[in-house]
Amino acid sequence: MSVGKRRKNLLKKRTWRSKKPDDGIDIFCTATPKQEPLEGKFLLKPARELSSKPPKDWDDNDLMPIVKLLAGRPYIDGRGDQF
């Protein structure tokens, strides 16, 4: 069986929808869309803090600064002095 056929069969077998509507997962986005990109330099400090720990040790206090920076942003500007 070719790789393409295996991948196609694998994707057919997966279900991406919740089987029960009351499964306890409520995911929705409340971010207000922003037209301006995020300046990449603002991600440096939070990214450094995350990279100093293994992912298993991350908690909400480590992740929320990045989540708040990225919320509603269409893209990250990494040009010029933004990196």
N, CA and C of each residue as an Amber inpcrd file, in Angstrom:
protein
   249
   0.8530000  -1.1700000   0.0000000   0.0000000   0.0000000   0.0000000
   0.9020000   1.2360000   0.0000000   0.5790000   2.1990000  -0.8270000
   1.4010000   3.4070000  -0.9100000   1.1650000   4.3110000   0.2970000
   2.0850000   5.2420000   0.4810000   1.9810000   6.1740000   1.6070000
   0.7070000   6.9980000   1.4950000   0.3760000   7.4320000   0.2820000
  -0.8290000   8.2370000   0.0820000  -2.0900000   7.4840000   0.4720000
  -2.1750000   6.1990000   0.1030000  -3.3580000   5.4040000   0.4440000
  -3.4350000   5.1590000   1.9470000  -2.2790000   4.9060000   2.5740000
  -2.2840000   4.6970000   4.0220000  -2.7520000   5.9540000   4.7430000
  -2.2590000   7.1000000   4.3070000  -2.6540000   8.3640000   4.9420000
  -4.1490000   8.6030000   4.7430000  -4.6370000   8.3390000   3.5480000
  -6.0590000   8.5350000   3.2580000  -6.9100000   7.6250000   4.1410000
  -6.5080000   6.3760000   4.2770000  -7.2500000   5.4390000   5.1250000
  -7.1880000   5.8480000   6.5870000  -6.0370000   6.3310000   7.0220000
  -5.8860000   6.7700000   8.4020000  -6.8160000   7.9450000   8.6840000
  -6.8780000   8.8930000   7.7640000  -7.7440000  10.0520000   7.9560000
  -9.2160000   9.6610000   7.9370000  -9.5710000   8.6460000   7.1640000
 -10.9590000   8.1790000   7.1450000 -11.3590000   7.5950000   8.4950000
 -10.4300000   6.9170000   9.1470000 -10.7320000   6.2470000  10.4080000
 -10.8600000   7.2240000  11.5680000 -10.1870000   8.3460000  11.4720000
 -10.2260000   9.3160000  12.5680000 -11.5340000  10.0870000  12.5550000
 -12.0190000  10.3440000  13.7230000 -13.1920000  11.2030000  13.8390000
 -12.7610000  12.4640000  14.5660000 -13.0400000  13.5950000  13.9960000
 -12.6020000  14.8590000  14.5630000 -13.6970000  15.5090000  15.3870000
 -14.8690000  14.9370000  15.3940000 -15.9780000  15.5140000  16.1410000
 -16.1760000  14.7670000  17.4480000 -16.6930000  15.4680000  18.3860000
 -17.0010000  14.8560000  19.6690000 -18.1950000  13.9270000  19.4950000
 -18.1290000  12.7770000  20.1000000 -19.2350000  11.8300000  19.9770000
 -20.4090000  12.2160000  20.8660000 -20.1150000  12.9100000  21.9500000
 -21.1770000  13.3190000  22.8650000 -21.1910000  14.8390000  22.9670000
 -22.3410000  15.4610000  22.8640000 -22.3730000  16.9210000  22.9860000
 -22.0570000  17.4070000  24.3930000 -22.1700000  16.5570000  25.3800000
 -21.9080000  16.9590000  26.7640000 -20.5950000  16.3660000  27.2800000
 -19.5780000  16.3330000  26.4180000 -18.3160000  15.7160000  26.8090000
 -17.4600000  16.6000000  27.7130000 -17.9460000  17.7900000  28.0520000
 -17.2310000  18.6530000  28.9740000 -16.2070000  19.5570000  28.3240000
 -16.1020000  19.5270000  27.0070000 -15.1370000  20.3680000  26.3140000
 -15.8680000  21.5540000  25.7130000 -15.5430000  22.7260000  26.1950000
 -16.1100000  23.9570000  25.6580000 -14.9620000  24.8300000  25.1890000
 -14.7450000  24.8670000  23.8930000 -13.6670000  25.6610000  23.3370000
 -14.2770000  26.7110000  22.4270000 -13.9630000  27.9510000  22.7080000
 -14.4040000  29.0310000  21.8460000 -13.4220000  30.1790000  21.9890000
 -13.3950000  31.0300000  20.9990000 -12.4540000  32.1440000  20.9870000
 -13.1920000  33.4350000  21.3150000 -12.6800000  34.1660000  22.2740000
 -13.2850000  35.4400000  22.6490000 -12.3730000  36.6090000  22.2960000
 -11.3010000  36.3420000  21.5500000 -10.3450000  37.3970000  21.2030000
 -10.9620000  38.3640000  20.2070000 -10.7160000  39.6370000  20.4220000
 -11.1480000  40.6610000  19.4860000 -10.1290000  40.7190000  18.3520000
 -10.5830000  40.5880000  17.1010000  -9.6300000  40.6380000  15.9800000
  -8.9100000  41.9850000  15.9310000  -7.6240000  41.9240000  15.7060000
  -6.8020000  43.1280000  15.5900000  -6.2220000  43.1580000  14.1820000
  -6.2330000  44.2860000  13.5500000  -5.7390000  44.3970000  12.1770000
  -4.2170000  44.4730000  12.1010000  -3.5880000  45.0080000  13.1320000
  -2.1380000  45.1750000  13.0890000  -1.4440000  43.8870000  13.5290000
  -0.2800000  43.6090000  12.9420000   0.4550000  42.4070000  13.3400000
   1.1170000  42.5960000  14.7000000   1.4510000  41.4960000  15.3080000
   2.1960000  41.5270000  16.5640000   3.6680000  41.7560000  16.2390000
   4.2890000  42.6930000  16.9050000   5.7190000  42.9160000  16.7140000
   6.4690000  41.7600000  17.3720000   7.2830000  41.0710000  16.5830000
   7.9740000  39.8810000  17.0450000   8.8240000  40.0740000  18.2810000
   9.3440000  41.2830000  18.4710000  10.2290000  41.5200000  19.6220000
   9.5030000  41.3370000  20.9540000   8.1690000  41.4600000  20.9590000
   7.4210000  41.2870000  22.2060000   7.3210000  39.8200000  22.6340000
   7.6030000  38.9070000  21.7160000   7.5550000  37.4760000  22.0410000
   8.8700000  36.9550000  22.6170000   9.9380000  37.7300000  22.5130000
  11.2500000  37.2230000  22.9180000  11.3140000  36.8210000  24.3840000
  10.8950000  37.6920000  25.2780000  10.9980000  37.3900000  26.7120000
  10.1240000  36.1940000  27.1070000   8.8190000  36.1720000  26.7400000
   8.0140000  35.0010000  27.1210000   8.5190000  33.7020000  26.4870000
   9.0270000  33.7840000  25.2560000   9.5410000  32.5770000  24.6020000
  10.8060000  32.0780000  25.2980000  11.6490000  32.9880000  25.7390000
  12.8550000  32.5910000  26.4820000  12.4900000  31.8990000  27.7860000
  11.4920000  32.4410000  28.4760000  11.0670000  31.8310000  29.7400000
  10.5270000  30.4190000  29.5080000   9.7460000  30.2380000  28.4410000
   9.2310000  28.8990000  28.1390000  10.3500000  27.9420000  27.7690000
  11.3010000  28.4150000  26.9840000  12.3620000  27.5150000  26.5330000
  13.3130000  27.1150000  27.6600000  13.2480000  27.8120000  28.7820000
  14.1170000  27.4460000  29.9070000  13.5600000  26.2730000  30.7140000
  12.3150000  25.8610000  30.4240000  11.6820000  24.7420000  31.1360000
  11.2690000  23.6640000  30.1420000  11.2250000  22.4170000  30.5750000
  10.6570000  21.3870000  29.7030000   9.1320000  21.5730000  29.6180000
   8.5190000  21.2380000  28.4810000   7.0750000  21.4440000  28.3130000
   6.2120000  20.8220000  29.4060000   6.6460000  19.7290000  29.9850000
   5.8230000  19.0940000  31.0220000   5.7060000  19.9630000  32.2740000
   6.6310000  20.9190000  32.4430000   6.6130000  21.8030000  33.6090000
   5.9140000  23.1360000  33.3540000   5.4270000  23.3620000  32.1370000
   4.7330000  24.6100000  31.8320000   3.3910000  24.6370000  32.5420000
   2.9980000  25.8020000  32.9960000   1.6650000  25.9690000  33.5680000
   1.0240000  27.2110000  32.9470000  -0.1710000  27.5540000  33.3980000
  -0.8830000  28.6970000  32.8190000  -0.1040000  29.9940000  32.9640000
   0.6040000  30.1620000  34.0620000   1.3800000  31.3910000  34.2590000
   2.4990000  31.5310000  33.2380000   2.9900000  30.4140000  32.7230000
   4.0330000  30.4550000  31.7010000   3.4450000  30.7260000  30.3190000
   2.2720000  30.1770000  30.0510000   1.6840000  30.2550000  28.7170000
   0.8300000  31.4940000  28.4640000   0.1790000  32.0170000  29.4880000
  -0.7620000  33.1170000  29.2820000  -0.1420000  34.3840000  28.6980000
   1.0990000  34.7640000  29.0230000   1.6560000  35.9500000  28.3660000
   1.7030000  35.8150000  26.8410000   2.0630000  34.6410000  26.3540000
   2.1090000  34.4280000  24.9050000   0.6980000  34.3680000  24.3320000
  -0.2060000  33.7050000  25.0270000  -1.5930000  33.6140000  24.5610000
  -2.1980000  35.0050000  24.4370000  -1.9710000  35.8520000  25.4260000
  -2.5270000  37.2110000  25.3930000  -1.9130000  38.0390000  24.2710000
  -0.6220000  37.8530000  24.0170000   0.0190000  38.5880000  22.9280000
  -0.5140000  38.1650000  21.5600000  -0.7530000  36.8770000  21.3820000
  -1.1720000  36.3570000  20.0800000  -2.6700000  36.4700000  19.8220000
  -3.4520000  36.6710000  20.8410000  -4.9140000  36.6700000  20.7030000
  -5.3800000  37.7130000  19.6910000  -6.0750000  37.2490000  18.6670000
  -6.6710000  38.1250000  17.6760000  -5.7200000  38.6600000  16.6210000
  -4.4640000  38.2820000  16.6700000  -3.4850000  38.8090000  15.7120000
  -3.4990000  37.9930000  14.4280000  -3.4670000  38.6670000  13.2740000
  -3.4680000  37.9270000  12.0140000  -2.1190000  37.2820000  11.7070000
  -1.0310000  37.9010000  12.1600000   0.2990000  37.3460000  11.9270000
   1.3140000  38.0640000  12.8090000   2.5400000  37.5570000  12.7900000
   3.6270000  38.1430000  13.5730000   4.5890000  38.8250000  12.6090000
   4.9360000  40.0620000  12.8930000   5.8730000  40.8100000  12.0620000
   7.2890000  40.5040000  12.5310000   8.0620000  39.8580000  11.6940000
   9.4330000  39.5050000  12.0500000  10.4530000  40.2450000  11.2100000
  10.0600000  41.3480000  10.5890000  10.9750000  42.1010000   9.7240000
  11.7280000  43.1640000  10.5190000  12.8770000  43.5460000   9.9990000
  13.6390000  44.6580000  10.5660000  14.0350000  44.4350000  12.0080000
  13.7270000  45.4200000  12.8560000  14.1090000  45.3230000  14.2700000
  13.0710000  44.5720000  15.1010000  12.1610000  43.8740000  14.4580000
  11.0790000  43.1780000  15.1550000  11.4660000  41.7980000  15.6600000
  12.6440000  41.3220000  15.3040000  13.0160000  39.9680000  15.7190000
  13.9410000  39.9670000  16.8940000
